[in-house]
Amino acid sequence: MSYSVRFTARAREDLLRLVAFLAERDPAAAAHAGAAIGEAVSLLKRFPLN
């Protein structure tokens, strides 16, 4: 079973600001952070209680 993960508008804005901040300073770090957050959300959708 797969669950959904919803972000508040503020949380979504915070994530976008984080990636933008990193991208200005270190594009590779921004890509890595974005991928890591995406993977974490994917895991949370599949295993919300772990």
N, C-alpha and C positions, 0 to 999 in steps of 0.2 A: 504494500500500500504506500502511496506517495501523498504527503501532506503539502500544503502550500505555506510559503513563507511570505509574509507581507511586511513591507517597510513603511514606517510613517514618512510623511513628506520630509520632515526634518532629518530623519536617518538617511534617506536617499540623498538629500542635499549634502549631508556630512560626508557620505562615501564619495560623491562626485568631487567635492572640494579636496578630500584627501588625495584622490588619484591625480587631480589637476596640480596640487601642490607638489606631489612627488614627480610628476611629469616634467615640471619646470626645472627640477634639480637633477633628476636621474630617471630618464625614461624607462630604463630596464627595471628599476625598482618599482615604478608605477605599474608596469605590466605584470610584474611578479605579484604585487599586492592585489591588483585587480583579479588575477587568476586565483590567488589563495582565498580571497573573499568569496569568489564564485564557487570554488570547490567546497568551502565550508557551508555555504548556503545549500548546495546540492546535498551534502551529507545530512544537514539538518532536515531537509525535506524527506529524506528516506528513513532517518533514524532520530525522530524528534525527542525521544525520551532517553537517549544515551548521552 
